[in-house]
Amino acid sequence: MGFYLNPGNDGFRRAVRSQIYVDKTGLIAYTNQCFQTEQQYICVSRPRRFGKSMALNMLAAYYSRGCDSRELFSGLEIEGCKTYEEYLNQYDVILLNMQQFLIGARGQEATEYLEQEVQEELWEQYGEVIKRQDLGLADTLRRIYSRTGRQFVFLIDEWDCMMRERQESEELQKQYLDFLRNLLKDQPYVALAYATGILPVKKYGQHSALNMFWEYSMTDQKSLEEYTGFTEEEVEELCKRFDMDFDEASGWYDGYRLKQFQHIYNPKSVVEAMICRKYSNYWTSTETYDALKVYMDMDFDGLRAGIVRMLGGERVPVNTRSFRNDMRTFETKDDVLTLLIHLGYLGYDSEEKKAFIPNKEIIEEFETSMSVSGWAEVMRVLKASEKLLEDTLRGDEEAVARGLDLAHTEVASILTYNDENSLGCAIGLAYYSARKDYRMIRELPTGRGFADVVFLPLPFSRKPALVVELKYDKSADAAIRQIKERRYTQVLEGYTGEILLVGVNYDKDSGKRHTCVIERAKRQNGRDSNTN
């Protein structure tokens, strides 16, 4: 057993023995299916702390020749797969962490250092076959294959670190990509190549050295959606086991939407929340706010407005196809938003092709970044949002109207009111602090239309629900009438308690631009009753 060659099962053993282990061995059934096929080159890109390294340790434990991992996989999902026995501990594995080679090179080229380290272990195992020590790594592996017929499984972690940490050196990046292409592409000794990183591999200028890889990214995970993070069922089971509130877990860590699995959770954060018995910001604490701030402050037309709209609970269209898959080449706001999707700061709906802020954990990171940057006007709106919610809960219509006027004044240079949808975004921003106790839903289907904004109280909050209807150049009374006539409150099925009906109108030609009407209702036994 070596460090790079056939690293064994110690890494996966640590994962299985941990206080929390969620079975993701179904991934192995998929990689077995890709073995020695046109799909044998797999590149999985996900944000930091989404279990990429754990998956590589699992694959290393399963495929590595020279160790016995049968006991480790006993009782796990893969044990029931028909290909389980066929590949279990049957292949030479080469496990490469590119971050380690980049750090350890110490003046050498990282690829040269990599070749030296891996060659040394290959020589120990296959010295009699290789015989010559002056060969390059690819030549050495070809010679081993031609003399023994043995193929290799390549597991590559942090494949994109050269692109992220050597952004200024295109020549170094090209050299690195050429090295990987020579090592992997069309080589008979490759049975499977599984690479992980944050960025997809497809486009670096005109250079497409790694076009043999099938990409599984945050914009399209294809068949690997279930293994991208924790599923809703997995998190619900953990909440039961640790006696934690599932709705609160959803608010903090859910929000990554894929085609089949509509609720994917950040696994690192969920695990820490369960073990610490406290919901908090865990994932983003692994990086400084600068990682987000740099991109938020880029001066692309429409970028600031898009971020403000997402802070207000809106989803914004984004074209992910123009992104060059690096962290340096940006031509439009869509390129910046696409990078934030890959970094995990934004969720992405591939059906609607829209981006959004996924959860409370990420919202806090945006807030931190804005507080130390040129977003003073937005921060003033966020800080005033707590008082606006208090005024709303008290039913103080005049105070709410004044608060909305002030919020509009602050963001007028970024966000232009021109319809009810723009007004809804501003309302979401003005009520920003409500997300501590509420789940905000924009355009909630009611059966007789869409309620513009609904604030559903989280179970622990003991606050009333809010149904907000917005009008543009009409009247707040008309908004209240629409809530009642279309029976928007009926959508709160299963909810028992007080409901505030909030009608808001914006009149662009009036000196007093916002007007507000608030009425109270109570829902009992599935029916509404006015309490005003």
ZILIN-V560399 format. One record per helix or strand of 3 or more residues. SS is the DSSP state (@ for helix, = for strand). FROM is the first residue (numbers start at 1). TO is the last residue. Records with the same first field share a line. If there is no record, write none. Layout:
SS=FROM-TO, FROM-TO
This chain:
@=10-17, 26-34, 52-63, 70-73, 77-80, 84-87, 98-104, 110-130, 137-148, 161-165, 170-184, 222-227, 232-242, 246-253, 267-276, 284-286, 290-296, 303-311, 320-322, 333-343, 360-371, 376-394, 397-411, 420-430, 432-436, 476-485, 488-491
==41-45, 91-97, 152-157, 190-197, 214-217, 347-349, 354-356, 438-445, 450-457, 465-472, 497-506, 514-524, 527-530
